[in-house]
Amino acid sequence: MQFMYYARGMNFNDMLKLQWDNIQNNGITYKRSKNKRSYNFELHPKAIRVINTFRTYHLQSDAGYVFPFISKEHYTAKKIDARIDSALKDFNEDSKAMAEAIGWEKQFTSNSLRHGFASHSK
């Protein structure tokens, strides 16, 4: 959650497709899946902290991804997309449960984080 927010509201799909090659000198370079636009910017210190946590995280992607959701067994675009869809569903269900647990009545999803960053920046 923190990384999505502090990476300028990065899309969940794009976040899971990040590879270590996309992260250099406290910055990030990637191509957005939806519109194929290239992005290149310096990461917020809190996003860097998340990245550094995953550098030494006990679970690692064996396919070079930053976040350990996609592995070598997801060797086709279709398998990667299915894995991301599954992870997004779990993420949104968990987010909803957390919001309900604290009595928050607003909808809280990965998209909320994206738009929250934009609103706070404005």
Secondary structure, DSSP 8 states (H G I E B T S, - for coil): -HHHHHTTS--HHHHHT-BGGGEETTEEEEE-TTT--EEEEE--HHHHHHHHHHHS-SS--TTSBSSTT--TT--SHHHHHHHHHHHHHHHHHHHHHHHHHTT--S---HHHHHHHHHHHH-
